[in-house]
Every structure is written in C-alpha cells, then in structure tokens.
Amino acid sequence: MDKQTFDEIVTKYELEDSVKDIYVEGEDDRSFYATHYKQGGKTFWDISSIDFSKEKPELEQSDYEAGNRDKIIYLLDCLKKDGCSNTRGIIDKDILPYTRKIPKNEFIWATDYSCLEMYYFTETNIKKVNANTLKKMSLSVVEHVMKILQPITAVRIVEKRMSLSLQKPDIDKYIVVEKNEHISLDFEKYLACVFQKSDPQYKSKFKEFKTNVLSCLDEIKEGTLRDGLRGHDLISALTYCVQKIEKNKGKDDKNEFQHMKESFLAAIYKNAVETVDMEKTELFQKIAAF
C-alpha cells in the first residue's frame, strides 16, 4: 500500500471529523494495541504509513529528533495547531521523564512503562509465564535482571544529558550468572569498554560521566524497575540468563531452553498478556475514553 503524504493526512482529518485514529511507533505496536483493544471505534496506525519526505527538512532543523517517536510528536503538534482533535498518538515513555520530558500535548499519550515490551513483563505476566512455561526459573529472575540493567539505563540518560554519542558493547558479555542463579553485571568493565569503543575525545569526560551515572542511579531507584528500561536490552539479557541457568544445571537436565532465541522468549511473554489486564492500564483507559 502506498504511503499517504503528510498533506493528505492533514486534509483527511479536516474533512472527516468523525474518524478516530491513533498513531503508534511501529507495526508491532499497532498489532499489539489493536489485538487488545476490543471496544472498536478507533483505528491504530503505524506512523511509518505516512510519507514525511517533504517535511524532513523542517524536522531536521527543529527540536524534533530522528525516529518514529518524534514523527508522531510532530504530526500531533501540527494537527493540534490546525484544530484537529480526532487523532491521538502513543509514544514510548523511554527515558523522556529524565531528559526531554513528556510532550505537553494532551493528544499525545506515553506508555505506562518505558516501552511497549514492558507490558509483557508486568508482575502479573511474569508470574503467569513462570508458572506455565519457564517453570524451572525462580520468580525473582526477571525482576533481578531488570535491576542489574538499571546502570545501563543511567548510562543512556547521562549520555543524553551530556550530549554525547557513545558506542556501547553487547550487555551479555558483562553479565555473570552463577550456579545458584545469582545474576550480576560487571558495570565497571562495561563502562570502561563504552569509553574504549567511543570517540577518543570523550576519554577526558570519563570521570565526570561516571560520577553523573552514579548520581543518576539514585534518581532511577526512586521509580519502578520498568522506568527507562529498553525492551530489547531486557529481552537480550533475560534470554542470555535463561540459557546460562539451563547450562549450569548440567548434562542430566533436558536443558530445553539452552538454545532459546530472543524472539522466542519475547513471544512467550507477549502471548501471555491478557486483554483484561491491558484494560486496567492507564493508557487503555485513555484509549477507551477517546
């Protein structure tokens, strides 16, 4: 299907004021929300269905950042200026509360947690999956992995605050999984590697950066484990930990999860999400009221 131009979209909402459309950051988001929103009357759209090529110069010369999130912000800002009130946008909260802040546009909603994937990893869903699928894992493993990833979130926040562009290594290389299922992150080595891989001019900022990260960690710990955490980081780290836990159990075990793929683990948690639980979230209550 051909993409619609930005001008065509604006015209559509000026002429069809009864339409209720909600724009999201990607096809996975669109499919997830459309699957769990059962009341009808609203249509979810992947923002990639709109051609922004004509608007690209304006986007690049303004405060908007590259990526689908800011395309949604730009679209909803423009529609609001034009007096169109029959559209909404859903963006990942991500680290916005710690950096740019959530946009002050009532037509833009942020996810309840840092991103779409965190709806897969609510406490209710974790317990459900661990009871029915990943039975050999302790209930605390997922939330413990979330906890050891908090310094990674702090790195991303401070990188943004200091206007740096760092090269980050794979997190898995710095995770230690012991036979008693104790999981830890060698953050000192991780941080040192970040600055080794990044632009040499940043090396003089290492001490200041590390100090700021440690301070930022105190900020993060005032929130919840699902604040600021990137979905891909959690899924990657959790997959690695599941594999290591199974390997540590020895040859006598079936080890059915030793070679688990990230996509398979994500699907296990995603498919366990129930609509009744999504309907209790603040985001879905906003969708229902729209």
N, C-alpha and C positions, 0 to 999 in steps of 0.2 A: 504494500500500500504506500502511495506517495505521501511524503510528509506535507503537512499544511504549513503555509508561511505564517509568520508572526502576525502580519496584517490580516490574513484570513481568519485567524483565531479571534483577534480583537473584534472584527466585524461580526463574527458568529455570535458573540455574547452581547453585542449591542442590539442585534436583531432578534435573538431568541432568549428573552429574559426568564423563560421558564425552565431552561436547561440547568441542571446542577452537575457540574463536572469537578472532579478532584484530581489534581496533578501530583504525581509521585516521582521518585528519583530513578526508577528503573522498572524493567519488566517483572523482576522477582517481587518487588514491592507491589506492583499493580495486581499481580496474580494472588498474592497473599491477602491483601485487603479485600479484593473482590470475592475471594473464597469465603472469607469470614464475615463480611457484611451482608446480612441476609434480608434486610428490610426493603431493599430496592429503592428506586427513585433517584439514585446517584450513579454516575459512571466514573470509573477510575481510569486515568490516562497516564501512560509513561511519557514523561516530558520529552523524551527522545523522538516522539511522534511529531514534534514541531521543528521546523527548519529555522534556526537562528542565524543563518549565514549573513543576512542583511544587517542584523543587529550586532554582529560580532565586534565591529569597531567601537561601538558605544560601550559594550560590555567590557572590552579590554581597557578603555580609557576611563572607566569609572571605578567605584569601590567594589564592584562585583568581582568575585573570584571565578576562576575556571571551574567547570564541573556542573553536573546536573542540578545540584542543590541551589546554586546561585542563579541558574536559568529559571527555576521555579520562583525564586525570590523576585527576580527581575520581571517575570511575567505578571505575578500578582501585584507587584508595585504599580506596573503600567495599567493594569485593568482597574485597580482601585482609583488611580488618577482619572481614568475615563468614566468613573461612576458605575462600573460593572460589579455587581455584588453576588453573581450567581456562580462563582468559581471559588475553589479553595486549593491550597497546596499543602502537602505533607512533606516535611524535610526531616532528615536525621538530626537529632539534637547534637550528637557528636560532642566535641569539646567547646561548642559555642558559649555555654554559660561561663567558661573560664577565659574566653578570648574576645570574640566579637560581640557576644551576647545574641540572644534570640531576636530576630527581626521584630520591630514594633509595628506589625501589620496584622490586624485581627483576622485577616483572611489566610494567614499562614500558620499552620499548626506544626509543632515539633513532636516527635515521637516521645512517649512517656519515658523511655530509657535512651541510651546513647544512639541506638540504631535499630533497624528492623530485626536483626538477628537476636537482640536481647529479649524479644517476645518469646523466642524459642527456649530461653534459659531463665525463665521465672522460677521461683522456688517450687511452685506447684508442678510445673512441667518437668523440672529436674527429678523430683521425687517419683513422678509417674514413669519416666523413662528408666530410671534406675531400678524401679520395682518390676518393670515388664520386659526390658530389653537388656540393659547393661547391668545385669543382676550381680556381677562379681565386683563391681566398683562400690566403694563406700560412698554414702550420700554426700560426704563433705568434699569429695574430689573436685567437682565442678566449681564450687564456690572458692575452694582453695586456689585453683588455677586463676580464677578471677582476681583473687587477692594478690598473687605474685605478679600479675600483669599491671597492677596499679603504677609501678615505676615507669613502665613503658608509656602509659597514658601521660604521666607527668613530663616525660621527655617530649612528647608531641606538643603539649601545652606550652612548655618553656621555649621550644623551637619556634613556635608561632609568636610568642611574646617578644622574643629577641630577634625576630625577622631573619632567621637562619634557614638554610636548606640542607639538611643533613642526610647522609647516606646511611641507612640502617640495615644491619645484618639480620638474617633469619633468627627469630627469637628461640626456636627449638634448640639451637646449638648451646644455649646458655641455661637451659632448664635441666635440673638434676632430679631424677625420680629414683628414690631408694626402695629397697625390697619391702619395707614396711609401709609403702605408699606415701611416704613423706615427700613432698614436692617443694622445690626451692628454685629461685632464679639467681644466678651469679651476676648480679647487676653491675658490680664493679667492672668485670670483664666486658659485659655488654656495652657499657658506656664508653670504655676505653676504645673498643672496636668502632663504635659510631664515629669517634673523632679521628681514628686512623683512616677510615674509609672516606671521610668527608674532605672538603676543601682545606688545604693546609693553612689557609689564613684564619680558620676557626680555632686552631690549636691554642692560641693565646686567650681564647674565651672559655677554655675547658673548666678552669676553677670556678669562674663566675656561673657558668652553666650548671655545674654540679650542685653548687650552693642553692641556686634557684630551683633545681629539681627537688632537692630535699625539702625546701620550703613549700613547694607546690604539693608535695605528697601529703603534707598536713592539711591542705585545702581539700584535696580529693577525699581523704579519710572522713571528712565531715559529711560527705554524701553517702551514696549507696555503692555497692560493688558494680552496679550496672551503669554508673555515670561515667561518661567519657571513654568507655572501653570500646575498641573497634571490633566488630563482629568477626572479621577474618582472623585477627590476632587470637581471639578466644578459640575459634574453631580449629585453627592450626595447632595451637599449644595443647588443647584438650585432646586432639587426635594423637599427637605425639605422646602424651602422658598415658592414654589408653593403651597404645602399642607397647610402651615400656613396662607398664604394670603387668600386662599379659606375658611379656617375655620374661619378666622377673619371676614368674610363677613356675618356671622350669618346664622340662620336656614332658612331664607326666600330665600336664594340663592340655586341654584341647586347643587353647590359645586362638579361639576363633576370631579375635579382634586384633591379632598381631599385625595384620597387613591392611587394617582398615584405612580407607581413603577419607580425606576431609569431606568430600561431597556426600559420602555415605553417612558419616556421623552427623553432619548438618541436617540431612534428610530425616534421620531418626528423631531428632528433637523437633524439627519443623512439623513433621507429620503427626506428632503427638499433641500439638496445640489444638485446643477445642474452642469452637466459636463462643461458647458460653463464658469462657474465661476472657476472651478478647472483648466481649461486650461489657465487661466490668471495668475496662481501662478508661482513663480519662479521654484518650484520643477517640475511641469508638463512641463515647457518649457525645463528643463534639460532632462526629460524623452523623449520628442519629438526629441531633438537634438541628442540623443544617438543612 
